[in-house]
Structures are given as C-alpha cells and as structure tokens.
Amino acid sequence: MKKIVITSVQIVEVTGPSPADPDRRWPAQVNAARIYPEFRTFPKNPFGAGGSMTARYLRIGTDAGVEGIYGPIDAEVVAPLIAQIGPRLIGRDALAVTVTWDALDRVDRHARHGHFKMAMSAVDNALWDLRGRVFDAPVWQLLGGSARESIPAYASMLGTPLDEDSVVEQVRWAKGEGFEGQKWFLGDGPSDGEQGLRRNVDVARSVRRSIGDEADMMFDVFRGWDLAYAKAWTRRVDDLHPTWLEEPFLPSHFAAYAELHRATSVPLAAGEHLYDRNDLVPYLNDGILAVVQSDPEWCGGVTELVRICAMAELHAIPMIAHGHNIHAALHVAASQSPIVCPKVEYLVNIVPLRHFFEIDPPVAIGGSVDIPRRSGFGIELDSSKIEKSNTIQV
C-alpha cells in the first residue's frame, strides 16, 4: 500500500445554541481543593453558559485526501497541539500510529503527564479514526473485532442533586432505563466535619434503598478525602456493600491508598489521573485496585488504553474506562473480552451534551450502547446545529 503522509493538522471550533438549561447550577462535588472556601461552589452547567456552547475537534489531513477527526477535545490541549505537537506531525506516515505515539512520548520531557499527554491522546485517537477511514472499518474492528453487538453501561450521575428526593427519583429513573449499576458523586469532605460525613453516608443509604440489594452502586469523591475520613465513611457504609469507592485521594498518595485497601472491604477504583502504564504498576502489583479506570482522552489514546487493558487482564481485574467522551472508550471496550472490559461509563448529564454537534453519536438505550458500524469512530459534525465555525491551522 502506498504511504499516506500527514499534510495538515487543524483544530476545528464549533459553536451553537446549547440545549442545556443556562441557569442550572450543578451541585457541589467534593474535590481536593475543597479545603479552601473559594473552591466549595460548583459552576453553572458548563454546557449552557450564556445559552451557547463550543466544542473542539482535532482534524488531521493527508496527501491521499483522507482525514481523521476526533473530539470533542479539552480546551487545555489546544496550546500543546499548536505549539509543540502539531508541527511535528507534518510529513509523518499517517498509518504508523504506534511509531508516532512513541516519538511524541520521547520528544518532550513532560510528555508522560498533563496537557501534553492529553494532546498526545487526541492525536492518537484522530490517527486511529484516520486508519479506520482508510480501511473502511470501525476502530473496534481494526483492534481485533468484537464478540458483542452492544456494550453495557453504568449510569454516572455527575451533576445530579444529592437531596434525598432527587437521589431517589434519579436512582429509579436510571434503574428503569436498564443501566448496569450507578455511580454517585458525593459532595462533602473532611472540611465539612461530622455533619458532612453523615450527609455522605445518607446518600449511600438512599441509593442502596432505592436501587435494591443486588445492584451495583459506586461512589466517586474526586481525590477529595484524607485517610481518616475515608476509613470513617467506609466503616459506616460497609454493610451496604458498595461496588467501589473511586479516587478517595490524590494519585500521588499511594501510601494512603495502600492503607485504606488494608483497612476496608470496600473495593477501590482509580486510573483517570494515573495516566499511563507506569503510574499503574505499583497499584496493580500491590493489589490495591479492584477496577482500573484509565481515560483514553488523557492516558495516551487508544494505543495506550489497549496496553493498559492487557495489564489489567494480567492482574485479573477489569478495566472500565473513565470518560466524558464515549467514542474511544466504547471502541476499545468492544474489542476486548467482556471479562476485561465488562461495561463503559455513561455520564447521563454530560455525554449527550458533549456530543451535541455530532450526527448520530453513540447513545445509551436500554442501558447499553450499540457498537458503531461507521468507519473510524464515525464522527460527523451536524452543520444544522453549528452557528459559527473556526478552524485553527497548526
């Protein structure tokens, strides 16, 4: 096959009216900075500010006229794509995805983490889309095919109010939709004292009462607790049998994860902020995690996520990808054994808005997401929803 060369790298910004309520303010979510008063509030719905919203997509063109596209991408990755990564892609073999990944991982001393790694992820995903369009196959098929027609999803409830009536209503709604479990985002941390701890316990009890004794229920605290607080919460909810507690500490606090793992029977999950294989090694070797949650938008794209799946399989634990974007996570999950990737995360308040500008994006129906059949990731922008488009040529 003739070599296909990258000739252009573009960031496409599209803006249009948001279908979200612009006045809706999301409930506070506990986070690592909540110890400071100015970080205790949560902003308005990020998809509805001013009644409009903007999404960004990375587009890579070639001398064969075939383009790869991926997104939406986070705003933070635009700068490294423009200044560091994009120019280095021109002239490279568009199908040499793994080689390009390795080159980008080596070219900058800060490539392993942060915004550079997120930008690498966007490039990797766009190149996988391009490869799929060249060979007229969905990405999951290029990765080895699939044994499933659809992938089960759990309902991730970020942005849902935590008062008891709202919790009960939303638990019953998600259960009725057929989702395979639910994940709730707790609002309080150590700085909220005993009253906040009771609120977090009450949320867990409300979820369990409403969801039933056998259903999966998970809780995410976004790196916002300390060890003493996490031990106190897990002791009070142990009888509820949570499926997992997600990211109780900053990812650098390995010793706290290890101690909590020894102190509680509640399974622990993490991965979205551990980025790559190297970060995961001690967590896997010491058996600390029950679930790996790497994010293909942040860990290095499809290429790295597949490698992480292999590591998770070796340690006999599932990889259930984190993701505000459903595309890459869905295709990787489809290509893996159901034991390795049993389900995907579906943020019920975010994913439909995040993919608003796309034609026929993957959606959860009956608690599962059908495996896409279009070439690549099948991303196509809907011009009828776009009021303004801006292309940044890298």
C-alpha positions in Angstrom: 0.0 0.0 0.0 1.3 3.5 -0.9 2.4 5.5 2.1 -0.1 8.1 3.3 1.5 11.3 4.6 0.1 13.8 7.1 -0.2 17.2 5.4 -2.3 19.2 7.8 -3.3 19.4 11.4 -6.3 21.6 12.3 -8.4 22.4 15.4 -12.0 22.9 14.5 -14.0 25.0 16.9 -17.8 24.9 16.5 -20.3 27.0 18.4 -24.1 26.8 18.6 -27.1 27.1 20.9 -26.9 24.9 23.9 -29.8 22.6 24.6 -28.9 22.7 28.3 -30.6 25.0 30.9 -28.3 28.0 31.1 -29.4 28.8 34.6 -29.0 25.3 36.0 -26.3 25.3 38.7 -24.8 21.9 39.4 -24.5 20.6 43.0 -21.1 20.9 44.7 -18.8 17.9 44.2 -16.2 17.2 46.8 -12.7 17.7 45.4 -9.1 18.0 46.5 -9.3 21.9 46.8 -12.5 21.9 48.8 -10.4 22.6 52.0 -10.3 26.2 50.7 -13.6 28.1 50.9 -13.4 29.7 47.4 -13.4 26.2 45.8 -16.5 24.9 47.6 -19.0 26.0 45.0 -19.6 24.3 41.6 -20.1 26.4 38.5 -23.1 26.6 36.3 -23.7 23.8 33.8 -20.5 24.1 31.6 -22.6 23.3 28.6 -25.1 26.0 29.0 -23.2 29.2 29.9 -24.8 32.1 28.0 -27.1 29.9 26.2 -24.4 28.7 23.8 -21.6 26.2 23.8 -18.4 25.5 21.9 -16.8 22.1 21.1 -13.3 21.5 19.6 -12.3 18.7 17.3 -8.8 17.7 16.1 -8.7 17.1 12.3 -5.6 15.5 10.6 -5.4 15.6 6.8 -3.3 13.6 4.4 -2.0 13.7 0.8 -4.5 10.9 0.0 -7.4 13.2 0.8 -8.4 11.0 3.8 -8.9 12.9 7.1 -9.0 11.7 10.7 -11.1 13.5 13.2 -11.5 13.2 17.0 -13.3 15.1 19.7 -14.6 16.9 21.5 -11.2 17.6 22.9 -10.5 19.5 26.1 -9.6 23.2 25.7 -6.4 22.6 27.6 -4.9 20.6 24.8 -5.1 23.3 22.2 -1.9 25.1 23.2 0.4 22.0 23.1 -1.2 20.9 19.8 -0.4 24.3 18.3 3.0 25.0 19.8 4.6 21.6 20.2 2.9 18.6 18.7 1.1 19.6 15.5 4.1 20.9 13.5 6.0 17.6 14.3 3.2 15.6 12.6 3.6 17.1 9.2 5.2 14.6 6.8 4.8 11.6 9.1 3.3 8.3 8.0 -0.4 8.7 8.9 -0.8 4.9 9.4 2.3 4.5 11.7 0.2 5.1 14.8 2.4 3.3 17.3 5.6 4.8 16.0 4.1 8.3 16.2 2.9 7.6 19.7 6.5 6.6 20.7 8.0 9.6 19.0 5.7 12.0 20.8 6.3 10.3 24.1 10.0 10.8 23.7 10.1 14.3 22.2 9.2 16.3 25.3 10.4 15.7 28.8 6.9 16.4 30.2 5.2 14.1 27.8 4.1 11.5 30.4 1.6 13.7 32.2 -0.7 16.6 32.0 -1.8 18.6 29.0 0.9 17.3 26.7 -0.3 13.7 27.3 -3.8 14.8 26.7 -2.8 16.4 23.4 -1.0 13.1 22.5 -4.2 11.3 23.3 -6.1 13.5 20.8 -3.6 12.8 18.1 -3.5 9.1 18.7 -7.3 8.9 18.6 -7.5 11.0 15.5 -5.0 8.8 13.8 -7.0 5.7 14.7 -10.0 7.3 13.2 -8.0 8.1 10.1 -6.8 4.5 9.9 -10.4 3.3 10.1 -11.5 5.6 7.3 -8.6 4.4 5.1 -9.6 0.7 5.6 -13.3 1.5 5.8 -13.7 -0.2 9.1 -14.7 0.9 12.6 -11.8 1.2 15.1 -13.0 -1.7 17.2 -12.7 -4.0 14.1 -9.2 -2.8 13.5 -8.4 -3.7 17.1 -9.4 -7.3 16.6 -13.2 -7.4 16.2 -15.9 -7.9 18.8 -18.0 -10.6 20.3 -20.7 -8.2 21.3 -23.4 -6.2 19.5 -23.6 -3.7 22.3 -21.7 -2.8 25.5 -23.5 -2.5 28.9 -23.2 0.9 30.5 -23.4 2.1 34.1 -25.1 5.4 34.8 -22.7 8.0 36.0 -24.7 10.7 37.8 -22.3 13.7 37.9 -24.4 16.9 38.1 -27.4 15.2 39.9 -28.6 16.9 43.1 -27.9 15.0 46.3 -31.1 15.8 48.3 -33.0 12.6 49.2 -35.9 13.2 46.8 -33.6 13.8 43.9 -31.5 10.8 44.6 -34.5 8.5 44.9 -36.0 9.9 41.7 -32.8 9.6 39.7 -31.9 6.1 41.0 -35.3 4.8 40.0 -35.1 6.5 36.6 -31.7 5.0 35.8 -32.8 1.6 37.1 -35.8 1.8 34.8 -33.6 2.7 31.9 -31.7 -0.5 32.4 -28.3 0.8 33.3 -25.9 -1.8 34.8 -25.3 0.0 38.0 -25.0 3.6 39.0 -22.2 5.9 40.2 -22.9 8.8 42.5 -20.6 11.8 43.2 -20.5 12.7 46.9 -20.5 16.4 47.9 -18.7 16.6 51.3 -15.2 16.1 52.6 -13.1 16.4 55.7 -13.5 20.2 55.9 -17.3 19.7 56.2 -17.0 17.8 59.6 -19.2 15.2 61.1 -22.3 16.7 59.5 -20.8 16.4 56.0 -19.8 12.8 56.8 -23.4 12.0 57.8 -24.6 13.5 54.5 -22.3 11.3 52.5 -23.4 8.2 54.4 -27.1 9.2 54.0 -26.6 9.5 50.2 -25.2 6.0 50.1 -28.1 4.6 52.2 -30.6 6.4 50.0 -29.0 4.9 46.8 -29.0 1.4 48.3 -32.6 1.5 49.5 -33.7 2.7 46.0 -31.5 0.6 43.8 -32.0 -2.7 45.6 -29.7 -5.1 47.4 -28.1 -6.7 44.4 -27.5 -3.8 42.0 -24.1 -2.2 41.6 -23.6 1.2 43.2 -20.4 3.2 43.1 -19.2 6.4 44.7 -16.7 9.0 43.4 -15.1 11.5 45.6 -12.7 13.1 43.1 -9.5 12.9 45.2 -11.2 14.9 47.9 -10.7 12.9 51.1 -8.0 12.1 53.6 -7.2 8.7 55.1 -9.0 9.1 58.4 -12.2 10.4 56.6 -12.2 7.6 54.1 -11.8 5.0 56.9 -14.7 6.6 58.8 -17.0 6.6 55.7 -16.2 3.0 54.6 -16.8 1.7 58.2 -20.3 3.3 58.2 -21.3 2.0 54.7 -19.6 -1.4 54.8 -23.0 -3.1 55.3 -24.3 -1.5 52.1 -21.6 -3.3 50.0 -20.6 -0.5 47.6 -19.2 -1.9 44.4 -16.3 0.6 44.6 -15.1 3.8 46.1 -13.4 5.9 43.4 -10.4 8.2 43.8 -10.5 8.9 47.6 -7.1 10.5 47.5 -4.7 12.4 45.2 -3.0 9.9 42.9 0.4 10.7 44.4 -0.8 9.5 47.8 0.0 5.8 47.2 0.6 5.0 50.9 -3.0 6.2 51.7 -4.5 4.0 49.0 -2.5 1.0 50.3 -3.5 1.6 53.9 -7.2 2.1 53.0 -7.1 -1.1 50.9 -5.8 -3.0 54.0 -8.4 -1.3 56.3 -11.6 -1.8 54.4 -13.6 -4.4 52.5 -14.9 -1.7 50.1 -13.2 -2.1 46.7 -11.2 0.8 45.4 -11.1 2.2 41.9 -8.8 4.7 40.2 -6.9 5.4 37.0 -8.1 8.5 35.2 -5.4 10.6 36.9 -2.8 7.9 36.9 -2.4 8.5 33.1 -0.2 5.7 31.8 1.1 2.2 32.4 4.0 3.4 34.6 1.7 5.1 37.1 -0.5 2.0 37.4 2.3 -0.5 38.1 2.5 -0.2 41.9 -1.2 -0.1 42.3 -1.6 -3.3 40.3 1.4 -5.1 41.8 0.2 -4.4 45.3 -3.4 -5.4 44.5 -4.8 -2.1 45.7 -7.3 -1.5 42.9 -10.4 -3.6 42.1 -11.1 -1.6 38.9 -8.8 0.3 36.5 -10.4 3.5 35.1 -7.9 4.9 32.6 -9.2 7.5 30.2 -8.3 7.3 26.5 -8.6 11.1 26.3 -5.8 11.5 28.9 -3.7 8.4 29.1 -2.3 8.4 25.5 -5.3 7.4 23.4 -6.5 4.1 22.1 -2.9 2.8 21.7 -2.1 3.2 25.4 -5.5 2.1 26.6 -5.2 -1.2 24.8 -1.9 -1.8 26.6 -3.5 -0.9 29.9 -6.2 -3.5 29.2 -3.5 -6.1 28.8 -2.0 -5.1 32.2 -5.4 -5.3 33.9 -6.1 -8.7 32.4 -2.7 -10.0 33.8 -3.8 -8.8 37.2 -7.3 -10.3 36.8 -9.2 -7.0 37.3 -11.5 -5.2 34.9 -10.7 -2.0 33.0 -13.8 0.2 32.9 -12.6 3.3 31.2 -13.3 6.8 32.6 -14.6 9.1 30.0 -16.6 12.3 29.4 -16.2 11.3 25.7 -17.7 7.9 24.7 -16.0 7.2 21.4 -12.6 5.8 22.2 -13.6 4.0 25.4 -16.5 2.3 23.6 -14.4 1.0 20.7 -11.7 -0.3 23.0 -14.2 -2.0 25.2 -15.9 -3.6 22.2 -12.5 -5.0 21.1 -11.8 -6.7 24.4 -13.1 -9.7 26.3 -16.2 -9.0 28.4 -14.1 -10.1 31.4 -11.5 -7.4 30.7 -13.9 -4.6 29.7 -17.4 -5.6 31.1 -19.0 -2.2 30.7 -18.5 1.5 29.9 -19.2 4.7 31.9 -22.1 6.8 30.6 -22.4 10.2 32.2 -26.1 10.8 31.8 -25.9 14.6 32.3 -22.8 15.1 30.2 -22.4 12.7 27.2 -25.5 13.8 25.3 -24.4 17.4 25.6 -20.7 16.8 24.9 -21.6 15.1 21.6 -24.4 17.5 20.7 -22.8 18.8 17.5 -22.4 15.3 16.0 -24.7 13.3 13.7 -25.9 10.1 15.4 -23.3 9.8 18.2 -23.4 6.6 20.4 -26.1 6.8 23.0 -27.2 4.5 25.8 -30.5 2.8 25.0 -31.9 0.2 27.4 -28.8 0.5 29.5 -26.4 -0.4 26.7 -24.6 1.4 23.8 -24.6 -0.2 20.4 -21.3 -0.8 18.8 -20.8 1.8 16.0 -20.6 0.5 12.4 -19.2 3.5 10.6 -15.6 3.9 9.5 -13.2 5.0 12.2 -15.1 6.4 15.1 -17.9 7.5 12.8 -17.7 11.2 14.0 -19.5 13.6 11.6 -20.5 17.1 12.6 -24.0 18.3 12.1 -24.0 21.6 10.3 -27.6 22.4 11.2 -26.5 22.8 14.9 -23.5 25.0 14.2 -23.9 28.8 14.1 -20.2 29.5 13.9 -17.1 27.5 12.9 -13.4 28.5 13.3 -10.5 26.5 12.0 -7.1 26.9 13.6 -4.3 25.7 11.2 -1.4 24.3 13.2 
